[in-house]
Amino acid sequence: MKDILLDENGDLLIVDGDLVIGDAKQQSVETLILANKGEFKEFPLVGFGAINYVKSDVSEVEFKRDLKVQLEYIGFKNPEIDLSEGFENLKIKIQ
């Protein structure tokens, strides 16, 4: 998946006055996790909203299910979500 890349602050990555295009899989996952539903106006159901899970008592199963559904919305089929080291050390393997 190629796209315009963002820097560590979420701004467009510009090198020598040009936008940088590259593999954006990781960037897409990070953006999805941080975004809330409704932030992408053309896709109102997309957005995991990790902030909403921070102080909730959601189960691991529900968390994984919700995240998997969101990852599939943006095109990642059968993502592997690993919470064996807790929510703080979330690992996602995408194809």
Protein Blocks (a to p, Z undefined) as FASTA:
>chain_A
ZZddddfkopacdeehiacdddfklmmmmmmmmpcghkammlmmgcjklmlmmmmccdfk
lmmmmmmmmmmmnopahiacdfknojklgccddZZ
